[in-house]
Amino acid sequence: MREVLKSAVVITDGDLIFYHTGFYVEDGLLVIYNGQNYLFTDKRYFEDALKFANATVYLNAVSPYQTFIKTLGVNQIGLIYGYTSALTYKELESLGYSLYDCSESLESVYAIKTERQLSTIKKACSIAEQAFLKTLPFIKEGITELELSAELEHNFKRLGGGVGFETIVAFGKGSSVPHYKTGSVKLEKNTPILMDFGCRYNGFLSDITRTLFFGEPTEQFTSVYSAVKNAHSKAVNEIRSGMKCCEADAIAREYLNEYGYGDKFYHSLGHGIGVKVHEFPTLKPTSDTVLKDGMVFSVEPGVYLEGEFGVRIEDTVTLVDGKCVSLMTTDKDLLIIR
């Protein structure tokens, strides 16, 4: 007689625990069984978790999750392999459970935002843009990348948000490195500035990149900026629900290729955004994932001339009634600060 499989899902990642319970813990474990949430945490979080978590909450030191799972009578446990430690995997395996990767099924759930989640992301976008605008007057000759980054992040907090991820502020040739490490470089005249940042608001994120120029831009910089801006606009205008991610990526990539910059666009066109800054789906040349209404993702074409400068323009967008809609309102014309 075939064994009937009974499954539970175990999640240890803090952001994903927040997604399911509305409560963030750095060290905790969530068991999802039969549509119910069971959160196991320690004394640092226990009191608040009882008040705010959408879950039945246990103190792990008193009621270990391993003992609880045994009472469920499950023989299978789903894990999100990309966000589960080897220690947790080995521990559950040693208890005799059959383990499987449930990432794909959960990713498809995370990718489609509810109206409430979308509203929260819109607020995170608004705070990020307001903070950016408030930071512009701070830009002057001699400030460092770190000082500009700190001012921007301080403005997030003034406006009721938090830092979503490590801010990138790159002056000059540093902007040619897509994931540049912000440092102590001082701003000089006639220098490009690339700022990649995002705000966290009530657990959800925004992601935005703006490239501007301090001083008088060269003809080469202006030409590259125009190409990236047009590629960005073309992608936002033409991306549709039902389109494959690779087809969306191709809109901007083929445009940049026509202008001789295709080999200078190093990364994917975009990535999903939610409780994490990089979520499913990824808009890359090799992805056949189909875009759907309710998904939230970035559109961020870029051109990087090694050792010279880079230009990236990024908005957080969503799909509504089949069309791509930007959640950002700031102008994407080249901003020149003199």
Summary of the structure (lengths in Angstrom):
residues: 338
radius of gyration: 22.4
end to end distance: 78.4
largest distance: 78.4
contacts: 1136
relative contact order: 0.12
helix: 38%
strand: 28%
